[in-house]
Amino acid sequence: MGDVPNPLPPRAVILGFVTGMWAAQAVATVARLGIPDQLAHGPCSASELANVVGASPSALYRLLRGVAAVGVLRADAHGRFSLTPAGECLRSDVNESMRSLVIAEMAPDHWHPWGNLEDRVRKDKPSFKSALSMPLWDRKSFQEQHYFAEAMSGGTTMAIQSVITSYSFAGARKVIDVGGSHGAFVAAVLQRERAASGVLFDLADVITGAGPTLKAAGVADRVECVAGSFFGIVPPGGDVYLLKHVLHEWSDDECVKILRNVRKAMSHDGRVIVVEMLIVDDGPPSVAPLLDLDMLVMGAGKERTAKEYGALFASARLKLTNVVSAPSVYTVLEARAA
């Protein structure tokens, strides 16, 4: 991989890494407090906001001032704060909201493992037990589960249009979204393929929140919600199986188990559609290597190259048949029965 050019002085680059951690936690705190939703109605002072969100006016002012310094809020001469375009993304009522993503990524269960990065690199052992024995989902509080599910749905929403415009789902009859969270991906495919039906397959606590997403897309009557684990029995009979941002969370052995279950369930002419960020050597700058570090500290998962995904498919009696780069950070990998 080549050097990534940076116009800043070297010491400023290093300082930026430190302050970036501070900024991320400050922005997440603003999001958790619901400040962007309050500012959607217009500028407010810290005192006015403190009364609504239940905070110390002086401490809240310092928080808002700090977040304004990184461009998420704007402060005027009268001590009032308003949203910048970046701040608008943290409102809960906007399309492709980033609120839940920021909150989920900055939650203690996510940032604590990063403190063990050195130990993880030295020993190459997960900070947590294997997800098979203790899933990340089970370690989260109910509220954190909610934010995590919403974040995954938001991530799906951001990826959907680039995937849909890059890859054709023409001819799909029964689309099964494996680990599909609230169903945004299967909903988008069904909006394109009017004759198809769908199945949303995920943990019971997850799919209970899928109703609004499916109804808003106008496909609720065409999607069956099925609770279960993809380490068990995957719903059978689909000709399209979607796995968006699923495999990167698991070890190679666990991925093969998931894919074998899908292979066993799919129709003879079925296809498996995997949507992930790819590690591309000597490619343009990408967030994928940093996401790979996140997987390193969080468990046994990792980001992979197309060749590595091809090997996983082969171990599950599948064959990588197509790799489509979407106009985003995601790539579509298509596999069929070998």
Secondary structure, DSSP 8 states (H G I E B T S, - for coil): -------S-HHHHHHHHHHHHHHHHHHHHHHHHTHHHHHTTS-EEHHHHHHHHT--HHHHHHHHHHHHHTTSEEE-TTSEEEE-HHHHTT-TTSTT--HHHHHHHTSHHHHHHHTTHHHHHHH---SS--TTTS-HHHHS-HHHHHHHHHHHHHHHHHHHHHHHHHS--TT--EEEEET-TTSHHHHHHHHH-TT-EEEEEE-HHHHTT-HHHHHHTT-GGGEEEEE--TTS------SEEEEES-GGGS-HHHHHHHHHHHHHHS-TT-EEEEEE-B--TT-S--SHHHHHHHHHHHSS---B-HHHHHHHHHHTTEEEEEEEE-SSS-EEEEEEE-
